[in-house]
Amino acid sequence: MIDFFINKKTSKLLLVGIAVLTFLALLGLAALAVAIINVLANKLQFEVYTITFLALLGFSVVLSITVTVAFYIVAKKAQRLIDGLSRVSAGDYSAEITYGRGDIFSKVYKNFNMMTAELRSVKTLRDDFVHNFSHEIKTPLFSIQGFANLLLEGGLTREEEHKFLTIISEEAGRLGSLADSILLLSKLENQQLLGERAPLKLNSEITDCIIMLEREWDAKHIEINTDLAPVNMEGDGAMLRQVWINLLSNAIKFTPDGGKIDVSLKKEGGNAVIKFKDSGCGIAPGETAKIFEKYYRSPSVKNTEGNGLGLAICKRICTLAGGSIEVRSEEGRGSEFIVTLPI
């Protein structure tokens, strides 16, 4: 039947045919009813039969029109759905169907709109990933290719070979980290909510992340001071862990050997407030508003490893969790990142 809807001319012919067939069927029933009445009540006058016949005839006409109109309405609404599906199949994911509260197809239209919204999200995710990855992939790829070609040419000492292989390994790792970060951020930018919420012991989560990064801060002889009040909340533990690890990694990266990092957690009203304060190089005035942008890296830290995505990921996760992240910093005197999350 859907094939008929696709061709509007065929649809009109089908509509007329249904109307005619419905009328003829009801007319036959009316005639049969009059004949039965004539047999069962042969004492009734002719006028009674005529009135009965005319009444049944009128009923047939009204019912035929009703059936035809109902079919027309359903056909028209089905055609809207088919037109929408045709647009989607042609790659137009902006297609949406408007509908009223009492629309008989409201549930179908609602599901259609949800489908196109999800397809738009997936397309945006794909396009962003391809664009960002292709832009950021060039530097490590050129580096890997260049040193690989030097190794292929030969004539190098064992020390040079080891050095070049180390660089290739590091650049490959950087490439993998970059891919993971871009994919995660692209996914987060197209989400409206974080994943499944579950009970979390926030102080334990942060402690686990500090222990996880022990090798990094211990190698720089950094002193870690913690003041973590017991705070229970509901949230996406895996995503929030990305925030704690990114902020801790940044603090370790920009804190000089023998420096210190203070990590605190406390309740303020209905919120959990988490602070990461380092004794590093700090951020220059005017740059604090930019550090949460994708790919932004301060000119003063250009030689430091990173891809400029960590803080953008943190900000997006905090936003999706209904919270916020801010920074207070003074150049040469360290930085303090403050995360506020609703409990």
C-alpha positions as CSV (number, residue, x, y, z in Angstrom):
1,M,0.0,0.0,0.0
2,I,2.9,2.4,0.7
3,D,3.9,2.0,-3.0
4,F,0.6,3.6,-3.9
5,F,1.3,6.6,-1.7
6,I,4.6,7.4,-3.4
7,N,2.8,8.1,-6.7
8,K,0.2,10.8,-6.0
9,K,-1.8,10.1,-9.2
10,T,-2.1,6.5,-8.3
11,S,-3.1,7.5,-4.8
12,K,-6.0,9.7,-6.1
13,L,-7.2,6.8,-8.3
14,L,-7.1,4.5,-5.4
15,L,-9.1,7.0,-3.3
16,V,-11.8,7.2,-5.8
17,G,-12.0,3.5,-6.2
18,I,-12.4,2.9,-2.5
19,A,-15.1,5.5,-2.3
20,V,-17.1,3.9,-5.2
21,L,-16.7,0.4,-3.9
22,T,-17.7,1.4,-0.4
23,F,-20.8,3.2,-1.8
24,L,-21.8,0.2,-3.9
25,A,-21.3,-2.2,-1.1
26,L,-23.5,-0.2,1.3
27,L,-26.1,0.4,-1.4
28,G,-26.3,-3.4,-1.9
29,L,-26.7,-3.9,1.8
30,A,-29.5,-1.3,1.8
31,A,-31.3,-3.1,-1.1
32,L,-31.0,-6.4,0.8
33,A,-32.3,-4.8,3.9
34,V,-35.4,-3.4,2.1
35,A,-36.1,-6.9,0.5
36,I,-36.0,-8.5,3.9
37,I,-38.3,-5.9,5.4
38,N,-40.7,-6.5,2.4
39,V,-40.8,-10.2,3.1
40,L,-41.2,-10.0,6.9
41,A,-43.7,-7.1,6.9
42,N,-45.9,-7.6,3.7
43,K,-48.7,-5.6,5.4
44,L,-46.7,-2.4,5.5
45,Q,-47.4,0.2,2.9
46,F,-45.1,1.0,-0.1
47,E,-44.2,4.3,1.4
48,V,-42.6,2.6,4.3
49,Y,-40.3,0.7,2.1
50,T,-39.4,3.8,0.2
51,I,-38.6,5.7,3.3
52,T,-36.5,2.8,4.6
53,F,-34.6,2.5,1.4
54,L,-33.9,6.3,1.2
55,A,-32.8,6.3,4.8
56,L,-30.4,3.4,4.1
57,L,-29.2,5.1,0.9
58,G,-28.5,8.3,2.8
59,F,-26.6,6.3,5.5
60,S,-24.6,4.6,2.7
61,V,-23.6,8.0,1.2
62,V,-22.6,9.5,4.6
63,L,-20.6,6.4,5.5
64,S,-18.9,6.3,2.1
65,I,-17.8,9.9,2.5
66,T,-16.6,9.3,6.0
67,V,-14.5,6.3,4.9
68,T,-13.1,8.2,2.0
69,V,-12.2,11.2,4.1
70,A,-10.6,9.0,6.8
71,F,-8.6,7.2,4.1
72,Y,-7.5,10.5,2.6
73,I,-6.3,11.9,6.0
74,V,-4.3,8.7,6.7
75,A,-2.9,8.7,3.2
76,K,-1.8,12.3,3.5
77,K,-0.2,11.8,6.9
78,A,1.6,8.7,5.6
79,Q,2.8,10.7,2.6
80,R,4.4,13.2,5.0
81,L,6.3,10.4,6.6
82,I,7.4,9.0,3.3
83,D,8.6,12.4,2.0
84,G,10.6,12.7,5.2
85,L,12.2,9.3,4.8
86,S,13.0,10.1,1.2
87,R,14.9,13.2,2.3
88,V,16.8,11.2,4.9
89,S,17.7,8.5,2.3
90,A,19.0,11.3,0.1
91,G,21.3,12.5,3.0
92,D,19.2,15.4,4.3
93,Y,19.3,14.8,8.1
94,S,17.6,18.1,8.9
95,A,14.2,16.7,8.0
96,E,11.6,17.0,10.7
97,I,7.8,16.6,10.8
98,T,5.7,19.0,12.8
99,Y,2.6,17.6,14.5
100,G,-0.2,18.6,16.9
101,R,-1.0,17.0,20.3
102,G,-4.0,15.1,18.9
103,D,-2.4,13.9,15.8
104,I,-3.0,10.1,15.2
105,F,0.6,9.8,13.9
106,S,2.2,11.8,16.7
107,K,4.1,8.9,18.1
108,V,5.4,7.9,14.6
109,Y,6.4,11.5,13.9
110,K,8.1,11.9,17.3
111,N,10.2,8.8,16.7
112,F,11.1,10.0,13.2
113,N,12.3,13.4,14.6
114,M,14.3,11.5,17.2
115,M,15.9,9.4,14.5
116,T,16.9,12.4,12.4
117,A,18.3,14.2,15.4
118,E,20.5,11.2,16.2
119,L,21.6,11.0,12.6
120,R,22.5,14.7,12.6
121,S,24.5,14.1,15.8
122,V,26.4,11.2,14.2
123,K,27.1,13.1,11.1
124,T,28.4,16.1,13.0
125,L,30.6,13.8,15.1
126,R,32.0,12.2,12.0
127,D,32.6,15.4,10.2
128,D,34.3,17.1,13.3
129,F,36.5,14.1,13.9
130,V,37.6,13.9,10.3
131,H,38.3,17.6,10.1
132,N,40.1,17.9,13.4
133,F,42.0,14.7,13.1
134,S,43.2,15.5,9.6
135,H,44.4,18.9,10.7
136,E,46.2,17.7,13.9
137,I,47.6,14.5,12.5
138,K,50.1,16.2,10.1
139,T,52.9,17.1,12.5
140,P,53.4,13.7,14.1
141,L,52.9,11.9,10.8
142,F,55.6,14.0,9.1
143,S,57.9,13.4,12.0
144,I,57.4,9.7,11.9
145,Q,57.9,9.6,8.1
146,G,61.0,11.8,8.3
147,F,62.8,9.7,10.9
148,A,61.7,6.4,9.3
149,N,63.2,7.6,6.0
150,L,66.5,8.4,7.8
151,L,66.6,4.9,9.3
152,L,65.9,3.4,5.8
153,E,68.8,5.3,4.3
154,G,71.2,3.6,6.8
155,G,74.6,4.7,7.7
156,L,73.6,5.6,11.3
157,T,75.3,4.8,14.6
158,R,73.4,2.6,17.1
159,E,72.9,5.6,19.3
160,E,71.3,7.6,16.4
161,E,69.1,4.6,15.5
162,H,68.0,4.3,19.1
163,K,67.3,8.0,19.2
164,F,65.2,8.1,16.0
165,L,63.3,4.9,17.0
166,T,62.5,6.6,20.3
167,I,61.2,9.7,18.6
168,I,59.0,7.5,16.2
169,S,57.6,5.6,19.2
170,E,56.8,8.8,21.1
171,E,55.2,10.4,18.0
172,A,53.1,7.3,17.4
173,G,52.0,7.4,21.1
174,R,51.2,11.1,20.7
175,L,49.2,10.3,17.6
176,G,47.1,7.7,19.4
177,S,46.5,10.1,22.3
178,L,45.4,12.8,19.9
179,A,43.0,10.5,18.1
180,D,41.4,9.4,21.5
181,S,41.1,13.0,22.6
182,I,39.6,14.3,19.4
183,L,37.1,11.4,19.3
184,L,36.1,11.9,23.0
185,L,35.7,15.7,22.6
186,S,33.7,15.3,19.3
187,K,31.4,12.8,21.1
188,L,31.0,15.0,24.1
189,E,30.2,18.1,22.0
190,N,27.2,16.2,20.4
191,Q,25.9,14.9,23.7
192,Q,23.3,16.6,25.8
193,L,23.7,14.5,28.9
194,L,26.5,12.4,30.4
195,G,26.1,8.6,30.5
196,E,24.6,6.5,33.2
197,R,24.6,8.1,36.7
198,A,25.7,6.0,39.6
199,P,26.5,6.6,43.2
200,L,30.1,7.9,43.6
201,K,32.4,8.5,46.6
202,L,34.1,11.6,45.1
203,N,36.9,11.7,47.6
204,S,37.8,8.0,46.8
205,E,37.6,8.7,43.0
206,I,40.1,11.6,43.3
207,T,42.4,9.7,45.6
208,D,42.5,6.8,43.0
209,C,43.5,9.2,40.3
210,I,46.3,10.7,42.4
211,I,47.6,7.2,43.0
212,M,47.3,6.4,39.3
213,L,49.6,9.3,38.5
214,E,52.1,8.6,41.3
215,R,54.9,7.7,38.9
216,E,54.7,11.1,37.2
217,W,54.6,13.3,40.3
218,D,57.1,11.2,42.2
219,A,59.6,11.4,39.3
220,K,59.5,15.2,39.7
221,H,59.7,15.0,43.5
222,I,56.4,16.9,43.7
223,E,54.7,17.1,47.1
224,I,51.0,16.3,46.9
225,N,48.8,17.7,49.7
226,T,45.2,16.5,50.0
227,D,42.2,17.8,52.0
228,L,39.4,15.6,50.7
229,A,36.1,15.7,52.7
230,P,33.9,12.6,52.2
231,V,31.4,13.6,49.5
232,N,28.9,11.2,48.0
233,M,27.1,12.1,44.8
234,E,25.6,10.6,41.6
235,G,27.3,11.0,38.3
236,D,29.2,9.4,35.4
237,G,32.3,8.2,37.2
238,A,34.2,7.3,34.0
239,M,33.7,10.7,32.5
240,L,34.5,12.7,35.7
241,R,37.6,10.6,36.0
242,Q,38.8,12.3,32.7
243,V,38.5,15.6,34.5
244,W,40.5,14.6,37.5
245,I,43.2,13.0,35.4
246,N,43.5,15.9,33.0
247,L,43.7,18.5,35.8
248,L,46.2,16.5,37.8
249,S,48.3,15.8,34.7
250,N,48.4,19.5,33.8
251,A,49.3,20.4,37.4
252,I,52.2,17.9,37.4
253,K,53.3,19.0,33.9
254,F,53.6,22.7,34.8
255,T,54.9,22.3,38.3
256,P,58.8,22.4,38.5
257,D,60.8,19.7,40.2
258,G,60.4,19.9,44.0
259,G,57.2,21.9,43.7
260,K,53.8,21.1,45.3
261,I,50.2,20.5,44.4
262,D,47.2,21.0,46.7
263,V,44.0,19.1,46.0
264,S,40.9,19.8,48.1
265,L,37.3,18.7,48.1
266,K,34.4,20.1,50.2
267,K,30.7,20.6,50.2
268,E,29.3,24.1,49.7
269,G,25.5,24.2,49.8
270,G,24.3,21.6,47.4
271,N,27.6,21.5,45.5
272,A,30.9,19.6,45.6
273,V,33.8,22.0,45.1
274,I,37.1,20.5,44.0
275,K,40.3,22.6,43.7
276,F,43.6,21.7,42.1
277,K,46.3,24.2,43.0
278,D,49.9,24.0,41.7
279,S,53.1,26.0,42.2
280,G,53.9,26.1,38.5
281,C,54.5,28.8,35.9
282,G,51.0,30.2,36.0
283,I,49.0,31.7,33.1
284,A,49.7,35.1,31.6
285,P,47.0,37.8,32.0
286,G,44.4,37.6,29.2
287,E,45.0,33.9,28.5
288,T,42.7,32.5,31.2
289,A,39.6,33.1,29.0
290,K,41.1,31.1,26.1
291,I,42.6,28.0,27.8
292,F,39.3,26.1,27.6
293,E,39.1,26.5,23.8
294,K,39.9,23.6,21.6
295,Y,43.5,23.4,20.5
296,Y,44.5,26.6,22.3
297,R,48.0,26.5,23.8
298,S,49.7,29.4,25.5
299,P,52.7,30.7,23.6
300,S,54.7,30.4,26.9
301,V,54.2,26.5,26.9
302,K,54.6,25.8,23.2
303,N,57.6,23.4,23.9
304,T,55.5,21.5,26.4
305,E,53.9,18.2,25.3
306,G,50.1,18.4,24.7
307,N,47.4,18.9,22.1
308,G,45.3,21.6,23.6
309,L,42.2,19.4,24.1
310,G,42.4,18.4,27.8
311,L,40.8,21.5,29.3
312,A,38.2,21.7,26.5
313,I,37.2,18.1,27.4
314,C,37.1,19.0,31.1
315,K,34.9,22.0,30.5
316,R,32.5,20.0,28.3
317,I,32.2,17.2,30.9
318,C,31.5,19.7,33.7
319,T,28.9,21.4,31.6
320,L,27.1,18.1,30.8
321,A,27.2,17.2,34.5
322,G,25.4,20.5,35.3
323,G,28.5,22.1,36.9
324,S,31.3,24.5,35.9
325,I,35.1,24.9,35.9
326,E,37.1,28.0,36.3
327,V,40.7,29.0,36.7
328,R,42.5,31.5,38.9
329,S,46.1,32.1,38.0
330,E,49.0,34.6,38.3
331,E,52.0,34.3,36.0
332,G,54.9,32.9,37.9
333,R,52.9,31.9,40.9
334,G,50.9,28.9,39.8
335,S,47.3,28.2,38.9
336,E,44.2,27.0,40.7
337,F,41.4,25.1,38.8
338,I,38.1,25.0,40.6
339,V,35.4,22.5,39.6
340,T,31.9,22.9,41.0
341,L,29.4,20.0,40.6
342,P,25.8,19.6,41.9
343,I,25.6,16.7,44.4
